[in-house]
Amino acid sequence: MVFGAFPKLISLKGKGIAMKRRSFVKALTLAASVAAIGLGSSAALAQQKTVKIGVLHSLSGTMAISETVLKDVVLMAVDEINAKGGVMGHKIEPVVVDPASNWPLFAEKARQLLTQDKVAAVFGCWTSVSRKSVLPVFEELNGLLFYPVQYEGEEISKNVFYTGAAPNQQAIPAVEYLMSKDGGAAKRWVLLGTDYVYPRTTNKILRAFLKSKGVADSDIMEDYTPFGHADYQTIIARIKKFSSEGKKTAVVSTINGDSNVPFYKELGNQGLKATDVPVVAFSVGEEELRGVDTKPLVGHLAAWNYFMSLKNAENDAWKKKWAAYTKAKKLAYAGKPLTNDPMEAAYIGVYMWKQAVEKAKSFDVDKVRVATYGQTFKAPSGIMSKMDEKNHHLHKAVFIGEVKGDGQFNVVWKTKGPVKAQPWSPFIAGNDKKKDEPALMAEKKK
């Protein structure tokens, strides 16, 4: 033992005794450190190393209703990973910022995270306008963004991994279902959305798809409302009139954020039932229905790649972890902890980044990017999600669910397995000439 040397220090007398006492203190400190290492605290010492990640979600403004919970599920994943030793011996340190549903502010916050906070990766954004706002920043600074929400496609970037759905993994299957006998055989269509890039581009794709199926322009009604819109009386009245002209009508909703609450309330107020005019939503899940009386909405639909009501071992375990986390952190929704599709996609993103870092044995963005290709993760949906080897999008199963009286969804249709994303929709002219991989990717593989 090191302690055997200490009596010599103690027995020294005379000139220089003060210096010897200081040496004794240093030796004692060193001995304690060595003893501690002998008792297995090397992991604790390793945890002194940290790696920062950015969390870029609106915690205020019109999108907070949807994005706050994504921030929290990212933090839950971080806590889980840190509890098991972190990433390559580094404790993950999340840097949370609030771009406040302000699209230019997203770009400012992204630049701050990459240049000042020096984060290794960023997890964030919901709306496509926020993603479009930050994209030039990530490409300029060679940052890495994991984007967790369904979107309109028409984009591939070497600096973004898209863990939400492309149109062929959500919008197209939903409309096909509504056109089928099981879905009600709709002949007329209302394309209703919030006025920004995701709804307009998605509806451009859907309009072309419907046209390919023989639907006339006169059988398509298209309308948009601004972010935060709250008065849907006139629009619902117009939908009722449009649907009364002799053909079975369905509504495709790409309304985003807190406008969904007044929209669904007005559906109930005007008695627009799913048996008359079914509504399928692409941005409404369990969280958005939290503040709505869902009894009048029974039978209306949502298309996602995950529902809280899915019955499998992975989902059961994930819901229990989320409930325990919300309680431990005393989160606002601890009394009614809900899970939804973008939460799952955000959670998958954190773990795929971790796995890629460990495969690359580095936090370097270019090395992690390449290591992410082909990563798999057994998702709470019960499906083995895989990051495509080329196009930066997940292979995802598709589910269509009917709203139940308790705000949950009953799955009425699903794909047989995961579907490969088509970032470039075949229903937009010229897309057949675009490559299914980001620029420079081939060089990074060499």
C-alpha positions in Angstrom: 0.0 0.0 0.0 1.1 3.6 -0.6 0.4 4.4 3.0 3.6 2.5 4.0 5.7 5.4 3.0 4.0 8.0 5.2 5.9 7.3 8.6 9.1 8.5 7.0 7.5 11.9 6.3 6.1 12.1 9.8 9.5 11.3 11.5 11.5 14.0 9.7 12.6 16.9 12.0 14.3 20.2 11.7 14.8 22.5 8.7 12.3 22.1 5.9 9.6 20.4 8.1 6.9 22.7 6.6 7.8 21.6 3.1 7.7 18.0 4.2 4.3 18.5 5.7 3.0 19.9 2.3 4.6 16.8 0.6 2.7 14.6 3.1 -0.6 16.3 2.2 0.1 15.8 -1.5 1.1 12.2 -1.0 -2.1 11.5 1.1 -4.2 13.1 -1.7 -2.5 10.9 -4.3 -2.9 7.8 -2.2 -6.6 8.5 -1.8 -7.0 9.0 -5.6 -5.2 5.7 -6.3 -7.3 3.9 -3.7 -10.4 5.3 -5.3 -9.4 4.1 -8.7 -8.7 0.7 -7.2 -12.3 0.7 -5.9 -13.6 1.1 -9.5 -14.2 4.8 -10.1 -12.5 4.9 -13.5 -15.9 5.1 -15.1 -16.7 8.1 -12.9 -13.5 9.8 -14.0 -14.3 9.1 -17.6 -17.7 10.7 -17.1 -15.9 14.0 -16.4 -15.5 14.2 -20.2 -18.5 15.6 -21.9 -19.9 16.0 -25.4 -22.6 18.6 -26.2 -25.7 18.2 -28.3 -28.2 20.8 -29.3 -32.0 20.6 -28.7 -33.7 23.0 -31.1 -37.5 23.0 -30.4 -40.1 25.8 -29.9 -41.0 25.9 -26.2 -43.2 29.0 -26.7 -45.4 30.3 -29.5 -47.9 28.5 -31.7 -45.7 25.3 -32.1 -45.0 24.8 -28.4 -48.1 22.5 -28.2 -46.3 20.0 -30.4 -42.6 20.7 -29.8 -42.2 20.9 -26.1 -42.7 17.2 -25.6 -40.0 16.5 -28.3 -37.5 18.5 -26.2 -38.4 16.4 -23.2 -38.2 13.0 -24.9 -34.7 13.9 -26.3 -33.7 14.7 -22.7 -35.1 11.4 -21.5 -33.0 9.6 -24.1 -29.9 11.5 -23.0 -30.5 10.6 -19.4 -30.9 6.9 -20.4 -27.6 7.0 -22.3 -25.7 8.8 -19.6 -27.0 6.4 -17.0 -25.3 3.6 -19.0 -21.9 5.3 -19.3 -22.6 7.9 -22.0 -21.1 7.8 -25.5 -17.5 6.6 -25.8 -17.0 7.5 -22.2 -18.4 11.0 -22.6 -21.4 12.3 -20.7 -23.9 13.9 -23.1 -24.6 17.5 -22.1 -27.7 18.8 -23.8 -27.9 22.5 -24.7 -31.6 23.5 -24.9 -32.6 26.6 -26.8 -36.1 28.1 -27.6 -36.5 29.5 -31.1 -40.1 30.4 -30.0 -41.9 29.5 -33.2 -40.0 32.3 -34.9 -38.5 31.0 -38.2 -35.5 33.4 -38.5 -34.7 32.8 -34.9 -34.3 29.1 -35.6 -31.4 30.0 -37.9 -29.8 32.2 -35.3 -30.1 29.6 -32.6 -28.7 26.9 -34.9 -25.7 29.1 -35.6 -25.3 29.7 -31.9 -25.3 25.9 -31.1 -22.8 25.1 -33.8 -20.3 28.1 -33.4 -20.6 29.0 -29.7 -21.7 25.9 -28.0 -19.8 23.6 -30.3 -22.4 20.9 -30.3 -21.6 17.5 -32.0 -25.2 17.2 -33.4 -28.6 19.0 -33.1 -32.0 17.4 -32.6 -34.8 19.6 -33.5 -37.3 21.5 -35.7 -40.9 20.6 -36.4 -42.2 22.8 -39.3 -40.6 22.6 -42.7 -40.2 26.4 -42.6 -38.0 26.1 -39.5 -36.0 23.3 -41.1 -35.6 25.3 -44.3 -34.5 28.3 -42.1 -31.7 26.3 -40.5 -30.6 24.2 -43.5 -28.2 26.8 -44.9 -26.6 27.1 -41.5 -26.0 23.4 -41.1 -24.6 23.1 -44.7 -22.4 26.2 -44.3 -20.9 25.1 -41.0 -21.1 21.3 -41.7 -23.3 20.6 -38.7 -25.5 17.6 -38.3 -29.3 17.8 -37.8 -31.7 15.0 -36.9 -35.2 16.1 -38.0 -38.0 14.1 -36.4 -41.2 15.1 -38.1 -43.1 14.0 -41.2 -42.6 16.4 -44.1 -43.2 17.1 -47.8 -40.0 15.6 -49.1 -38.3 17.4 -52.1 -35.1 17.6 -50.1 -32.0 15.6 -49.4 -29.1 17.1 -47.5 -25.8 15.5 -46.4 -26.2 17.5 -43.2 -29.7 16.2 -42.2 -31.0 12.8 -41.2 -34.8 12.7 -41.6 -36.4 10.3 -39.0 -40.0 11.4 -39.8 -42.0 10.3 -42.8 -41.7 11.3 -46.4 -45.0 11.7 -48.4 -45.0 8.0 -49.6 -44.8 7.0 -46.0 -47.8 8.9 -44.8 -49.7 11.2 -47.2 -50.0 8.9 -50.3 -51.0 5.8 -48.3 -53.6 7.8 -46.3 -55.3 9.1 -49.5 -55.2 5.7 -51.1 -56.9 4.3 -48.0 -59.7 6.9 -48.2 -60.2 6.1 -51.9 -60.6 2.4 -51.2 -63.8 0.7 -50.3 -62.6 0.1 -46.7 -61.8 3.8 -46.4 -65.2 5.1 -47.7 -64.4 5.4 -51.4 -64.0 9.2 -51.4 -64.5 11.0 -54.7 -64.1 14.7 -53.7 -61.3 16.1 -51.7 -60.6 19.1 -49.4 -56.9 19.9 -49.0 -56.8 22.1 -45.9 -53.6 23.3 -44.3 -51.5 25.9 -42.6 -50.1 28.4 -45.0 -46.4 27.4 -45.4 -44.2 25.1 -47.3 -45.1 21.7 -45.9 -48.9 21.8 -46.6 -48.5 23.5 -49.9 -45.9 21.1 -51.2 -47.7 18.1 -49.8 -50.9 19.2 -51.5 -49.1 19.8 -54.7 -48.1 16.2 -54.6 -51.5 15.0 -53.6 -53.2 17.1 -56.3 -51.0 15.4 -58.9 -51.6 12.0 -57.4 -55.4 12.5 -57.4 -55.2 13.7 -61.0 -53.4 10.5 -61.9 -56.4 8.6 -60.4 -58.8 10.5 -62.6 -60.0 13.1 -60.0 -61.1 16.4 -61.7 -59.9 19.8 -60.5 -63.5 20.7 -59.8 -63.6 17.9 -57.2 -60.7 19.3 -55.2 -61.1 22.2 -52.8 -57.9 23.7 -51.4 -57.6 26.2 -48.6 -55.0 27.5 -46.2 -55.0 29.4 -42.9 -52.1 31.2 -41.1 -50.2 29.9 -38.1 -52.2 30.4 -34.9 -55.6 30.7 -36.8 -58.5 30.1 -34.4 -61.8 30.7 -36.2 -62.8 27.8 -38.4 -66.6 28.5 -38.6 -66.6 29.7 -42.2 -64.2 27.1 -43.4 -66.1 24.2 -41.9 -69.3 25.6 -43.3 -67.7 25.7 -46.8 -66.6 22.1 -46.4 -70.1 21.1 -45.5 -71.4 22.8 -48.6 -68.7 21.3 -50.8 -69.5 17.8 -49.5 -73.3 18.1 -50.1 -73.0 18.1 -53.9 -73.5 14.4 -54.4 -70.1 12.8 -54.1 -68.4 11.2 -51.0 -66.0 13.8 -49.7 -62.9 13.5 -47.5 -60.7 16.2 -45.9 -56.9 16.0 -45.8 -55.6 18.2 -43.0 -52.1 19.5 -42.9 -53.0 22.1 -40.2 -50.1 22.5 -37.7 -49.7 23.6 -34.2 -52.3 25.0 -31.8 -54.8 25.7 -34.6 -55.7 22.1 -34.5 -57.6 22.6 -31.2 -60.1 25.2 -32.6 -60.4 23.2 -35.9 -61.4 20.0 -34.2 -63.7 21.8 -31.8 -65.5 23.4 -34.7 -65.8 20.1 -36.4 -67.7 18.9 -33.3 -69.7 22.1 -33.0 -71.0 21.8 -36.6 -71.6 18.1 -36.3 -69.3 17.1 -39.2 -69.0 13.5 -38.4 -66.5 11.0 -39.7 -69.4 8.9 -41.2 -70.3 12.0 -43.4 -66.9 13.6 -44.2 -63.9 11.8 -42.7 -60.9 14.0 -41.9 -57.4 12.5 -42.1 -54.6 14.5 -40.4 -50.9 14.3 -40.8 -49.9 16.6 -38.0 -52.4 15.6 -35.3 -51.6 12.9 -32.8 -52.3 12.1 -29.2 -50.6 15.3 -27.8 -52.6 17.7 -30.1 -55.9 16.0 -29.0 -55.1 16.4 -25.3 -57.2 19.6 -25.0 -60.1 18.5 -27.2 -63.3 16.7 -26.4 -62.8 13.8 -28.8 -66.2 12.2 -28.4 -67.6 14.1 -31.4 -64.5 13.2 -33.4 -64.7 9.5 -33.2 -63.9 7.9 -36.5 -61.8 10.7 -37.9 -58.4 9.6 -38.9 -54.7 10.2 -38.6 -51.8 8.7 -40.6 -48.6 8.2 -38.8 -45.7 5.7 -38.3 -46.5 5.1 -34.6 -49.5 5.3 -32.3 -49.5 5.1 -28.5 -52.1 2.4 -28.7 -49.9 -0.1 -30.6 -49.6 -3.3 -28.6 -46.1 -4.8 -28.5 -43.4 -5.3 -25.9 -41.2 -2.4 -27.1 -44.1 0.1 -26.9 -45.2 -1.1 -23.5 -41.7 -0.6 -22.1 -41.3 2.8 -23.8 -44.6 4.1 -22.4 -43.7 2.9 -18.9 -40.3 4.7 -19.1 -41.9 7.9 -20.4 -44.5 7.8 -17.6 -41.8 7.3 -15.0 -39.7 10.1 -16.5 -42.5 12.7 -16.6 -43.2 11.9 -12.9 -39.6 12.1 -11.8 -39.1 15.4 -13.6 -42.5 16.7 -12.5 -43.4 17.6 -16.1 -46.7 19.4 -16.8 -48.2 16.3 -18.4 -47.1 13.9 -15.7 -50.7 13.3 -14.8 -51.5 12.1 -18.4 -48.2 11.1 -20.1 -48.9 10.6 -23.8 -46.6 9.3 -26.5 -46.8 10.1 -30.2 -45.1 9.6 -33.6 -42.7 12.6 -33.6 -41.6 11.6 -30.1 -40.7 8.2 -31.3 -38.9 9.7 -34.3 -36.9 12.0 -32.0 -36.0 9.2 -29.7 -34.8 7.0 -32.6 -32.7 9.9 -33.8 -30.7 10.2 -30.5 -30.0 6.5 -30.3 -29.0 6.3 -34.0 -26.5 9.2 -33.5 -25.1 7.4 -30.4 -24.7 4.1 -32.4 -23.1 6.0 -35.3 -20.6 7.7 -33.0 -19.6 4.4 -31.4 -19.2 2.8 -34.9 -17.1 5.7 -36.1 -15.2 5.9 -32.8 -15.4 9.6 -33.3 -17.7 12.7 -32.9 -16.4 14.1 -36.2 -19.5 15.0 -38.3 -18.2 13.5 -41.5 -17.3 10.2 -39.9 -20.6 10.0 -37.9 -22.5 10.8 -41.1 -21.1 7.8 -42.9 -21.5 5.6 -39.8 -25.2 6.4 -39.6 -25.9 4.8 -43.0 -27.7 1.5 -42.4 -28.1 1.9 -38.7 -31.0 0.0 -37.2 -33.1 0.5 -34.1 -36.0 -1.6 -32.7 -38.5 1.2 -32.4 -41.5 1.5 -30.0 -43.7 0.9 -33.0 -42.4 -2.7 -32.8 -40.7 -2.2 -36.2 -37.0 -2.4 -36.9 -36.3 1.0 -38.2 -33.4 1.3 -40.6 -31.6 4.4 -41.8 -31.3 4.1 -45.6 -27.8 3.5 -46.8 -28.1 6.4 -49.3 -30.9 8.8 -48.9 -30.7 9.9 -45.2 -34.3 8.8 -44.5 -35.7 6.0 -42.3 -37.5 3.0 -43.6 -40.8 3.2 -41.7 -44.1 1.3 -41.4 -47.3 3.2 -42.0 -50.4 3.1 -39.8 -53.8 4.7 -40.2 -55.8 5.1 -37.0 -59.3 6.2 -36.1 -59.8 8.7 -33.2 -61.4 7.0 -30.2 -63.5 8.7 -27.5 -60.5 8.7 -25.1 -58.2 10.6 -27.5 -56.3 7.5 -28.5 -56.3 5.8 -32.0 -57.6 2.5 -33.2 -55.4 1.2 -36.0 -57.5 0.3 -39.0 -54.8 -0.1 -41.6 -51.1 -0.7 -41.8 -48.4 -1.7 -44.2 -46.9 -5.2 -44.1 -43.6 -3.8 -43.0 -41.2 -0.9 -43.3 -41.5 1.3 -46.4 -38.5 2.9 -48.0 -38.8 6.7 -48.2 -39.1 8.5 -51.6 -37.7 12.0 -50.9 -38.3 13.0 -54.5 -42.0 12.3 -55.2 -42.7 10.6 -58.5 -45.8 12.8 -58.8 -43.7 16.0 -59.4 -42.3 16.5 -62.9 -38.6 16.1 -63.2 -38.0 14.2 -60.0 -37.2 11.0 -61.9 -33.9 12.7 -62.9 -32.9 13.5 -59.3 -30.5 11.3 -57.3 -31.7 9.4 -54.3 -28.7 10.5 -52.2 -27.2 13.8 -51.1 -24.5 15.6 -53.0 -20.9 14.6 -52.1 -22.1 11.4 -50.4 -20.2 9.2 -52.8 -17.0 11.0 -52.0 -17.5 10.5 -48.3 -17.9 6.8 -48.7 -14.4 6.4 -50.3 
